[in-house]
Amino acid sequence: MTEVVRIYLPWLMSGVTIYMTLLAGNKARWAWAIGLGNQALWLVWIVVTANWGLLPMNLALWVVYGRNHLKWMKAA
């Protein structure tokens, strides 16, 4: 299972990141919630592959996407 996560999860995360970015560019208010879900996938991948250097990016994006989601939901 670890090998499957290591090999295939980056493809899924890349697709979700591209989709979320398109949604954000179109001002879809749920874009950031999708981004938060994607950060959960990133966290799984970081732990499974022990790529601890990506953890600061993951934590920062949790905060940024969460902040953006709350602001966009409040504005709507």
Distance bins in CASP14 RR format, pairs under 12 A and 6 or more apart:
PFRMAT RR
TARGET T0000
AUTHOR 0000-0000-0000
RMODE 2
METHOD distances of the structure
MODEL  1
1 7 0 0 0 0 0 1 0 0 0 0 0
1 8 0 0 0 0 0 1 0 0 0 0 0
1 9 0 0 0 0 0 1 0 0 0 0 0
1 44 0 0 0 0 0 1 0 0 0 0 0
1 48 0 0 0 0 1 0 0 0 0 0 0
2 8 0 0 0 0 0 1 0 0 0 0 0
2 9 0 0 0 0 0 1 0 0 0 0 0
2 44 0 0 0 0 0 1 0 0 0 0 0
2 45 0 0 0 0 0 1 0 0 0 0 0
2 47 0 0 0 0 0 1 0 0 0 0 0
2 48 1 0 1 0 0 0 0 0 0 0 0
2 49 0 0 0 0 1 0 0 0 0 0 0
2 50 0 0 0 0 0 1 0 0 0 0 0
3 9 0 0 0 0 0 1 0 0 0 0 0
3 48 0 0 0 0 1 0 0 0 0 0 0
3 49 0 0 0 0 0 1 0 0 0 0 0
4 10 0 0 0 0 0 1 0 0 0 0 0
4 11 0 0 0 0 0 1 0 0 0 0 0
4 12 0 0 0 0 0 1 0 0 0 0 0
4 44 0 0 0 0 0 1 0 0 0 0 0
4 45 0 0 0 0 0 1 0 0 0 0 0
4 48 0 0 0 0 1 0 0 0 0 0 0
4 49 0 0 0 0 0 1 0 0 0 0 0
5 11 0 0 0 0 0 1 0 0 0 0 0
5 12 0 0 0 0 1 0 0 0 0 0 0
5 13 0 0 0 0 0 1 0 0 0 0 0
5 41 0 0 0 0 1 0 0 0 0 0 0
5 42 0 0 0 0 0 1 0 0 0 0 0
5 43 0 0 0 0 0 1 0 0 0 0 0
5 44 1 0 0 1 0 0 0 0 0 0 0
5 45 1 0 0 1 0 0 0 0 0 0 0
5 46 0 0 0 0 0 1 0 0 0 0 0
5 47 0 0 0 0 1 0 0 0 0 0 0
5 48 1 0 1 0 0 0 0 0 0 0 0
5 49 1 0 0 1 0 0 0 0 0 0 0
5 50 0 0 0 0 0 1 0 0 0 0 0
5 51 0 0 0 0 0 1 0 0 0 0 0
6 13 0 0 0 0 0 1 0 0 0 0 0
6 44 0 0 0 0 0 1 0 0 0 0 0
6 45 1 0 0 1 0 0 0 0 0 0 0
6 46 0 0 0 0 0 1 0 0 0 0 0
6 47 0 0 0 0 0 1 0 0 0 0 0
6 48 1 0 0 1 0 0 0 0 0 0 0
6 49 1 0 1 0 0 0 0 0 0 0 0
6 50 0 0 0 0 0 1 0 0 0 0 0
6 51 0 0 0 0 1 0 0 0 0 0 0
7 45 0 0 0 0 0 1 0 0 0 0 0
7 48 0 0 0 0 0 1 0 0 0 0 0
7 49 0 0 0 0 0 1 0 0 0 0 0
8 14 0 0 0 0 0 1 0 0 0 0 0
8 15 0 0 0 0 0 1 0 0 0 0 0
8 41 0 0 0 0 0 1 0 0 0 0 0
8 44 0 0 0 0 0 1 0 0 0 0 0
8 45 0 0 0 0 0 1 0 0 0 0 0
8 48 0 0 0 0 0 1 0 0 0 0 0
9 15 0 0 0 0 0 1 0 0 0 0 0
9 16 0 0 0 0 0 1 0 0 0 0 0
9 38 0 0 0 0 0 1 0 0 0 0 0
9 40 0 0 0 0 0 1 0 0 0 0 0
9 41 1 0 0 1 0 0 0 0 0 0 0
9 42 0 0 0 0 1 0 0 0 0 0 0
9 43 0 0 0 0 0 1 0 0 0 0 0
9 44 1 0 0 1 0 0 0 0 0 0 0
9 45 1 0 1 0 0 0 0 0 0 0 0
9 46 0 0 0 0 0 1 0 0 0 0 0
9 47 0 0 0 0 0 1 0 0 0 0 0
9 48 1 0 0 1 0 0 0 0 0 0 0
9 49 0 0 0 0 1 0 0 0 0 0 0
9 51 0 0 0 0 0 1 0 0 0 0 0
10 16 0 0 0 0 0 1 0 0 0 0 0
10 17 0 0 0 0 0 1 0 0 0 0 0
10 38 0 0 0 0 0 1 0 0 0 0 0
10 41 0 0 0 0 1 0 0 0 0 0 0
10 42 0 0 0 0 1 0 0 0 0 0 0
10 44 0 0 0 0 0 1 0 0 0 0 0
10 45 1 0 0 1 0 0 0 0 0 0 0
10 46 0 0 0 0 0 1 0 0 0 0 0
10 48 0 0 0 0 0 1 0 0 0 0 0
10 49 0 0 0 0 1 0 0 0 0 0 0
10 51 0 0 0 0 0 1 0 0 0 0 0
10 54 0 0 0 0 0 1 0 0 0 0 0
11 17 0 0 0 0 0 1 0 0 0 0 0
11 18 0 0 0 0 0 1 0 0 0 0 0
11 41 0 0 0 0 0 1 0 0 0 0 0
11 45 0 0 0 0 0 1 0 0 0 0 0
12 18 0 0 0 0 0 1 0 0 0 0 0
12 19 0 0 0 0 0 1 0 0 0 0 0
12 37 0 0 0 0 0 1 0 0 0 0 0
12 38 0 0 0 0 1 0 0 0 0 0 0
12 40 0 0 0 0 0 1 0 0 0 0 0
12 41 1 0 0 1 0 0 0 0 0 0 0
12 42 0 0 0 0 0 1 0 0 0 0 0
12 44 0 0 0 0 0 1 0 0 0 0 0
12 45 0 0 0 0 1 0 0 0 0 0 0
13 19 0 0 0 0 0 1 0 0 0 0 0
13 20 0 0 0 0 0 1 0 0 0 0 0
13 34 0 0 0 0 0 1 0 0 0 0 0
13 35 0 0 0 0 1 0 0 0 0 0 0
13 37 0 0 0 0 1 0 0 0 0 0 0
13 38 1 0 1 0 0 0 0 0 0 0 0
13 39 0 0 0 0 1 0 0 0 0 0 0
13 40 0 0 0 0 0 1 0 0 0 0 0
13 41 1 0 1 0 0 0 0 0 0 0 0
13 42 1 0 0 1 0 0 0 0 0 0 0
13 43 0 0 0 0 0 1 0 0 0 0 0
13 44 0 0 0 0 1 0 0 0 0 0 0
13 45 1 0 0 1 0 0 0 0 0 0 0
13 46 0 0 0 0 0 1 0 0 0 0 0
13 49 0 0 0 0 0 1 0 0 0 0 0
13 54 0 0 0 0 0 1 0 0 0 0 0
13 58 0 0 0 0 0 1 0 0 0 0 0
13 61 0 0 0 0 0 1 0 0 0 0 0
14 20 0 0 0 0 0 1 0 0 0 0 0
14 21 0 0 0 0 0 1 0 0 0 0 0
14 38 0 0 0 0 1 0 0 0 0 0 0
14 41 0 0 0 0 0 1 0 0 0 0 0
14 42 0 0 0 0 0 1 0 0 0 0 0
14 45 0 0 0 0 0 1 0 0 0 0 0
15 21 0 0 0 0 1 0 0 0 0 0 0
15 22 0 0 0 0 0 1 0 0 0 0 0
15 23 0 0 0 0 0 1 0 0 0 0 0
15 34 0 0 0 0 0 1 0 0 0 0 0
15 35 0 0 0 0 0 1 0 0 0 0 0
15 38 0 0 0 0 1 0 0 0 0 0 0
15 41 0 0 0 0 0 1 0 0 0 0 0
16 22 0 0 0 0 0 1 0 0 0 0 0
16 23 0 0 0 0 0 1 0 0 0 0 0
16 31 0 0 0 0 0 1 0 0 0 0 0
16 33 0 0 0 0 0 1 0 0 0 0 0
16 34 1 0 0 1 0 0 0 0 0 0 0
16 35 1 0 0 1 0 0 0 0 0 0 0
16 36 0 0 0 0 0 1 0 0 0 0 0
16 37 1 0 0 1 0 0 0 0 0 0 0
16 38 1 0 1 0 0 0 0 0 0 0 0
16 39 0 0 0 0 1 0 0 0 0 0 0
16 40 0 0 0 0 0 1 0 0 0 0 0
16 41 1 0 0 1 0 0 0 0 0 0 0
16 42 0 0 0 0 1 0 0 0 0 0 0
16 45 0 0 0 0 0 1 0 0 0 0 0
16 65 0 0 0 0 0 1 0 0 0 0 0
17 23 0 0 0 0 0 1 0 0 0 0 0
17 24 0 0 0 0 0 1 0 0 0 0 0
17 31 0 0 0 0 0 1 0 0 0 0 0
17 34 0 0 0 0 1 0 0 0 0 0 0
17 35 1 0 0 1 0 0 0 0 0 0 0
17 37 0 0 0 0 0 1 0 0 0 0 0
17 38 1 0 0 1 0 0 0 0 0 0 0
17 39 0 0 0 0 1 0 0 0 0 0 0
17 41 0 0 0 0 1 0 0 0 0 0 0
17 42 0 0 0 0 1 0 0 0 0 0 0
17 61 0 0 0 0 0 1 0 0 0 0 0
17 65 0 0 0 0 0 1 0 0 0 0 0
18 24 0 0 0 0 0 1 0 0 0 0 0
18 25 0 0 0 0 0 1 0 0 0 0 0
18 31 0 0 0 0 0 1 0 0 0 0 0
18 34 0 0 0 0 0 1 0 0 0 0 0
18 35 0 0 0 0 0 1 0 0 0 0 0
18 38 0 0 0 0 0 1 0 0 0 0 0
19 25 0 0 0 0 0 1 0 0 0 0 0
19 26 0 0 0 0 0 1 0 0 0 0 0
19 28 0 0 0 0 0 1 0 0 0 0 0
19 30 0 0 0 0 0 1 0 0 0 0 0
19 31 0 0 0 0 1 0 0 0 0 0 0
19 34 1 0 0 1 0 0 0 0 0 0 0
19 35 0 0 0 0 1 0 0 0 0 0 0
19 37 0 0 0 0 0 1 0 0 0 0 0
19 38 0 0 0 0 1 0 0 0 0 0 0
20 26 0 0 0 0 0 1 0 0 0 0 0
20 28 0 0 0 0 1 0 0 0 0 0 0
20 30 0 0 0 0 1 0 0 0 0 0 0
20 31 1 0 1 0 0 0 0 0 0 0 0
20 32 1 0 0 1 0 0 0 0 0 0 0
20 33 0 0 0 0 1 0 0 0 0 0 0
20 34 1 0 1 0 0 0 0 0 0 0 0
20 35 1 0 1 0 0 0 0 0 0 0 0
20 36 0 0 0 0 1 0 0 0 0 0 0
20 37 0 0 0 0 1 0 0 0 0 0 0
20 38 1 0 0 1 0 0 0 0 0 0 0
20 39 0 0 0 0 0 1 0 0 0 0 0
20 41 0 0 0 0 0 1 0 0 0 0 0
20 61 0 0 0 0 0 1 0 0 0 0 0
20 65 0 0 0 0 1 0 0 0 0 0 0
20 68 0 0 0 0 0 1 0 0 0 0 0
20 69 0 0 0 0 0 1 0 0 0 0 0
21 28 0 0 0 0 0 1 0 0 0 0 0
21 31 1 0 0 1 0 0 0 0 0 0 0
21 32 0 0 0 0 0 1 0 0 0 0 0
21 34 0 0 0 0 1 0 0 0 0 0 0
21 35 0 0 0 0 1 0 0 0 0 0 0
21 38 0 0 0 0 0 1 0 0 0 0 0
21 65 0 0 0 0 0 1 0 0 0 0 0
22 28 0 0 0 0 1 0 0 0 0 0 0
22 31 0 0 0 0 1 0 0 0 0 0 0
22 34 0 0 0 0 0 1 0 0 0 0 0
22 35 0 0 0 0 0 1 0 0 0 0 0
23 29 0 0 0 0 1 0 0 0 0 0 0
23 30 1 0 0 1 0 0 0 0 0 0 0
23 31 1 1 0 0 0 0 0 0 0 0 0
23 32 0 0 0 0 1 0 0 0 0 0 0
23 33 0 0 0 0 1 0 0 0 0 0 0
23 34 1 0 0 1 0 0 0 0 0 0 0
23 35 0 0 0 0 1 0 0 0 0 0 0
23 38 0 0 0 0 0 1 0 0 0 0 0
23 65 0 0 0 0 0 1 0 0 0 0 0
23 68 0 0 0 0 0 1 0 0 0 0 0
23 69 0 0 0 0 0 1 0 0 0 0 0
23 72 0 0 0 0 0 1 0 0 0 0 0
24 30 0 0 0 0 1 0 0 0 0 0 0
24 31 1 0 1 0 0 0 0 0 0 0 0
24 32 1 0 0 1 0 0 0 0 0 0 0
24 33 0 0 0 0 0 1 0 0 0 0 0
24 34 0 0 0 0 1 0 0 0 0 0 0
24 35 0 0 0 0 1 0 0 0 0 0 0
24 38 0 0 0 0 0 1 0 0 0 0 0
24 64 0 0 0 0 0 1 0 0 0 0 0
24 65 0 0 0 0 1 0 0 0 0 0 0
24 68 1 0 0 1 0 0 0 0 0 0 0
24 69 0 0 0 0 0 1 0 0 0 0 0
24 72 0 0 0 0 1 0 0 0 0 0 0
25 31 1 0 0 1 0 0 0 0 0 0 0
25 32 0 0 0 0 0 1 0 0 0 0 0
25 68 0 0 0 0 0 1 0 0 0 0 0
25 72 0 0 0 0 0 1 0 0 0 0 0
27 68 0 0 0 0 0 1 0 0 0 0 0
27 72 1 0 0 1 0 0 0 0 0 0 0
27 75 0 0 0 0 1 0 0 0 0 0 0
27 76 0 0 0 0 1 0 0 0 0 0 0
28 34 0 0 0 0 1 0 0 0 0 0 0
28 35 0 0 0 0 0 1 0 0 0 0 0
28 68 0 0 0 0 0 1 0 0 0 0 0
28 69 0 0 0 0 0 1 0 0 0 0 0
28 72 0 0 0 0 1 0 0 0 0 0 0
28 73 0 0 0 0 0 1 0 0 0 0 0
28 76 0 0 0 0 0 1 0 0 0 0 0
29 68 0 0 0 0 1 0 0 0 0 0 0
29 69 0 0 0 0 1 0 0 0 0 0 0
29 70 0 0 0 0 0 1 0 0 0 0 0
29 71 0 0 0 0 1 0 0 0 0 0 0
29 72 1 0 1 0 0 0 0 0 0 0 0
29 73 1 0 0 1 0 0 0 0 0 0 0
29 74 0 0 0 0 1 0 0 0 0 0 0
29 75 0 0 0 0 1 0 0 0 0 0 0
29 76 1 0 1 0 0 0 0 0 0 0 0
30 36 0 0 0 0 0 1 0 0 0 0 0
30 37 0 0 0 0 0 1 0 0 0 0 0
30 65 0 0 0 0 0 1 0 0 0 0 0
30 68 0 0 0 0 0 1 0 0 0 0 0
30 69 0 0 0 0 1 0 0 0 0 0 0
30 72 0 0 0 0 1 0 0 0 0 0 0
30 73 0 0 0 0 1 0 0 0 0 0 0
30 76 0 0 0 0 0 1 0 0 0 0 0
31 37 0 0 0 0 0 1 0 0 0 0 0
31 38 0 0 0 0 0 1 0 0 0 0 0
31 65 0 0 0 0 1 0 0 0 0 0 0
31 66 0 0 0 0 0 1 0 0 0 0 0
31 68 0 0 0 0 1 0 0 0 0 0 0
31 69 0 0 0 0 1 0 0 0 0 0 0
31 71 0 0 0 0 0 1 0 0 0 0 0
31 72 1 0 0 1 0 0 0 0 0 0 0
31 73 0 0 0 0 0 1 0 0 0 0 0
32 38 0 0 0 0 0 1 0 0 0 0 0
32 39 0 0 0 0 0 1 0 0 0 0 0
32 61 0 0 0 0 0 1 0 0 0 0 0
32 62 0 0 0 0 0 1 0 0 0 0 0
32 63 0 0 0 0 0 1 0 0 0 0 0
32 64 0 0 0 0 1 0 0 0 0 0 0
32 65 1 0 1 0 0 0 0 0 0 0 0
32 66 1 0 0 1 0 0 0 0 0 0 0
32 67 0 0 0 0 1 0 0 0 0 0 0
32 68 1 0 1 0 0 0 0 0 0 0 0
32 69 1 1 0 0 0 0 0 0 0 0 0
32 70 0 0 0 0 1 0 0 0 0 0 0
32 71 0 0 0 0 1 0 0 0 0 0 0
32 72 1 0 0 1 0 0 0 0 0 0 0
32 73 0 0 0 0 1 0 0 0 0 0 0
32 74 0 0 0 0 0 1 0 0 0 0 0
32 75 0 0 0 0 0 1 0 0 0 0 0
32 76 0 0 0 0 0 1 0 0 0 0 0
33 39 0 0 0 0 0 1 0 0 0 0 0
33 40 0 0 0 0 0 1 0 0 0 0 0
33 65 0 0 0 0 1 0 0 0 0 0 0
33 66 0 0 0 0 1 0 0 0 0 0 0
33 68 0 0 0 0 1 0 0 0 0 0 0
33 69 1 0 1 0 0 0 0 0 0 0 0
33 70 0 0 0 0 0 1 0 0 0 0 0
33 72 0 0 0 0 1 0 0 0 0 0 0
33 73 0 0 0 0 1 0 0 0 0 0 0
34 40 0 0 0 0 0 1 0 0 0 0 0
34 41 0 0 0 0 0 1 0 0 0 0 0
34 65 0 0 0 0 1 0 0 0 0 0 0
34 66 0 0 0 0 0 1 0 0 0 0 0
34 68 0 0 0 0 0 1 0 0 0 0 0
34 69 0 0 0 0 1 0 0 0 0 0 0
34 72 0 0 0 0 0 1 0 0 0 0 0
35 41 0 0 0 0 1 0 0 0 0 0 0
35 42 0 0 0 0 1 0 0 0 0 0 0
35 58 0 0 0 0 0 1 0 0 0 0 0
35 61 1 0 0 1 0 0 0 0 0 0 0
35 62 0 0 0 0 1 0 0 0 0 0 0
35 64 0 0 0 0 1 0 0 0 0 0 0
35 65 1 0 1 0 0 0 0 0 0 0 0
35 66 0 0 0 0 1 0 0 0 0 0 0
35 68 0 0 0 0 1 0 0 0 0 0 0
35 69 0 0 0 0 1 0 0 0 0 0 0
36 42 0 0 0 0 0 1 0 0 0 0 0
36 43 0 0 0 0 0 1 0 0 0 0 0
36 58 0 0 0 0 0 1 0 0 0 0 0
36 61 0 0 0 0 1 0 0 0 0 0 0
36 62 1 0 0 1 0 0 0 0 0 0 0
36 63 0 0 0 0 0 1 0 0 0 0 0
36 64 0 0 0 0 1 0 0 0 0 0 0
36 65 1 0 1 0 0 0 0 0 0 0 0
36 66 1 0 0 1 0 0 0 0 0 0 0
36 67 0 0 0 0 0 1 0 0 0 0 0
36 68 0 0 0 0 1 0 0 0 0 0 0
36 69 1 0 0 1 0 0 0 0 0 0 0
36 70 0 0 0 0 0 1 0 0 0 0 0
37 43 0 0 0 0 1 0 0 0 0 0 0
37 44 0 0 0 0 0 1 0 0 0 0 0
37 58 0 0 0 0 0 1 0 0 0 0 0
37 61 0 0 0 0 0 1 0 0 0 0 0
37 62 0 0 0 0 1 0 0 0 0 0 0
37 65 0 0 0 0 1 0 0 0 0 0 0
37 66 0 0 0 0 0 1 0 0 0 0 0
37 69 0 0 0 0 0 1 0 0 0 0 0
38 44 0 0 0 0 0 1 0 0 0 0 0
38 45 0 0 0 0 0 1 0 0 0 0 0
38 58 0 0 0 0 0 1 0 0 0 0 0
38 61 0 0 0 0 1 0 0 0 0 0 0
38 62 0 0 0 0 0 1 0 0 0 0 0
38 65 0 0 0 0 1 0 0 0 0 0 0
39 45 0 0 0 0 0 1 0 0 0 0 0
39 46 0 0 0 0 0 1 0 0 0 0 0
39 54 0 0 0 0 0 1 0 0 0 0 0
39 55 0 0 0 0 0 1 0 0 0 0 0
39 57 0 0 0 0 1 0 0 0 0 0 0
39 58 1 0 1 0 0 0 0 0 0 0 0
39 59 0 0 0 0 1 0 0 0 0 0 0
39 60 0 0 0 0 1 0 0 0 0 0 0
39 61 1 0 1 0 0 0 0 0 0 0 0
39 62 1 0 1 0 0 0 0 0 0 0 0
39 63 0 0 0 0 1 0 0 0 0 0 0
39 64 0 0 0 0 1 0 0 0 0 0 0
39 65 1 0 0 1 0 0 0 0 0 0 0
39 66 0 0 0 0 1 0 0 0 0 0 0
39 69 0 0 0 0 0 1 0 0 0 0 0
40 46 0 0 0 0 0 1 0 0 0 0 0
40 47 0 0 0 0 0 1 0 0 0 0 0
40 58 0 0 0 0 1 0 0 0 0 0 0
40 61 0 0 0 0 0 1 0 0 0 0 0
40 62 0 0 0 0 1 0 0 0 0 0 0
40 65 0 0 0 0 0 1 0 0 0 0 0
41 47 0 0 0 0 0 1 0 0 0 0 0
41 48 0 0 0 0 0 1 0 0 0 0 0
41 58 0 0 0 0 1 0 0 0 0 0 0
41 61 0 0 0 0 0 1 0 0 0 0 0
42 48 0 0 0 0 0 1 0 0 0 0 0
42 49 0 0 0 0 0 1 0 0 0 0 0
42 51 0 0 0 0 1 0 0 0 0 0 0
42 53 0 0 0 0 0 1 0 0 0 0 0
42 54 1 0 0 1 0 0 0 0 0 0 0
42 55 0 0 0 0 1 0 0 0 0 0 0
42 56 0 0 0 0 0 1 0 0 0 0 0
42 57 0 0 0 0 1 0 0 0 0 0 0
42 58 1 0 1 0 0 0 0 0 0 0 0
42 59 0 0 0 0 0 1 0 0 0 0 0
42 60 0 0 0 0 0 1 0 0 0 0 0
42 61 1 0 0 1 0 0 0 0 0 0 0
42 62 0 0 0 0 1 0 0 0 0 0 0
42 65 0 0 0 0 0 1 0 0 0 0 0
43 49 0 0 0 0 0 1 0 0 0 0 0
43 51 0 0 0 0 0 1 0 0 0 0 0
43 52 0 0 0 0 0 1 0 0 0 0 0
43 54 0 0 0 0 1 0 0 0 0 0 0
43 55 0 0 0 0 1 0 0 0 0 0 0
43 57 0 0 0 0 0 1 0 0 0 0 0
43 58 1 0 1 0 0 0 0 0 0 0 0
43 59 0 0 0 0 1 0 0 0 0 0 0
43 61 0 0 0 0 0 1 0 0 0 0 0
43 62 0 0 0 0 1 0 0 0 0 0 0
44 51 0 0 0 0 0 1 0 0 0 0 0
44 54 0 0 0 0 0 1 0 0 0 0 0
44 58 0 0 0 0 0 1 0 0 0 0 0
45 51 1 0 0 1 0 0 0 0 0 0 0
45 52 0 0 0 0 0 1 0 0 0 0 0
45 54 0 0 0 0 1 0 0 0 0 0 0
45 55 0 0 0 0 0 1 0 0 0 0 0
45 57 0 0 0 0 0 1 0 0 0 0 0
45 58 0 0 0 0 1 0 0 0 0 0 0
46 52 1 0 0 1 0 0 0 0 0 0 0
46 53 1 0 0 1 0 0 0 0 0 0 0
46 54 1 0 1 0 0 0 0 0 0 0 0
46 55 1 0 1 0 0 0 0 0 0 0 0
46 56 0 0 0 0 0 1 0 0 0 0 0
46 57 0 0 0 0 1 0 0 0 0 0 0
46 58 1 0 0 1 0 0 0 0 0 0 0
46 59 0 0 0 0 0 1 0 0 0 0 0
46 61 0 0 0 0 0 1 0 0 0 0 0
47 53 0 0 0 0 0 1 0 0 0 0 0
47 54 0 0 0 0 0 1 0 0 0 0 0
47 55 0 0 0 0 1 0 0 0 0 0 0
47 58 0 0 0 0 0 1 0 0 0 0 0
48 54 0 0 0 0 0 1 0 0 0 0 0
49 55 0 0 0 0 0 1 0 0 0 0 0
51 57 0 0 0 0 0 1 0 0 0 0 0
51 58 0 0 0 0 1 0 0 0 0 0 0
52 58 0 0 0 0 0 1 0 0 0 0 0
52 59 0 0 0 0 0 1 0 0 0 0 0
53 59 0 0 0 0 0 1 0 0 0 0 0
54 60 0 0 0 0 0 1 0 0 0 0 0
54 61 0 0 0 0 0 1 0 0 0 0 0
55 61 0 0 0 0 0 1 0 0 0 0 0
55 62 0 0 0 0 0 1 0 0 0 0 0
56 62 0 0 0 0 0 1 0 0 0 0 0
56 63 0 0 0 0 0 1 0 0 0 0 0
57 63 0 0 0 0 0 1 0 0 0 0 0
57 64 0 0 0 0 0 1 0 0 0 0 0
57 65 0 0 0 0 0 1 0 0 0 0 0
58 64 0 0 0 0 0 1 0 0 0 0 0
58 65 0 0 0 0 0 1 0 0 0 0 0
59 65 0 0 0 0 0 1 0 0 0 0 0
59 66 0 0 0 0 0 1 0 0 0 0 0
60 66 0 0 0 0 0 1 0 0 0 0 0
60 67 0 0 0 0 0 1 0 0 0 0 0
61 67 0 0 0 0 0 1 0 0 0 0 0
61 68 0 0 0 0 0 1 0 0 0 0 0
61 69 0 0 0 0 0 1 0 0 0 0 0
62 68 0 0 0 0 0 1 0 0 0 0 0
62 69 0 0 0 0 0 1 0 0 0 0 0
63 69 0 0 0 0 0 1 0 0 0 0 0
63 70 0 0 0 0 0 1 0 0 0 0 0
64 70 0 0 0 0 0 1 0 0 0 0 0
64 71 0 0 0 0 0 1 0 0 0 0 0
65 71 0 0 0 0 0 1 0 0 0 0 0
65 72 0 0 0 0 0 1 0 0 0 0 0
66 72 0 0 0 0 1 0 0 0 0 0 0
66 73 0 0 0 0 1 0 0 0 0 0 0
66 74 0 0 0 0 0 1 0 0 0 0 0
67 73 0 0 0 0 0 1 0 0 0 0 0
67 74 0 0 0 0 0 1 0 0 0 0 0
68 74 0 0 0 0 0 1 0 0 0 0 0
68 75 0 0 0 0 0 1 0 0 0 0 0
69 75 0 0 0 0 0 1 0 0 0 0 0
69 76 0 0 0 0 0 1 0 0 0 0 0
70 76 0 0 0 0 0 1 0 0 0 0 0
END
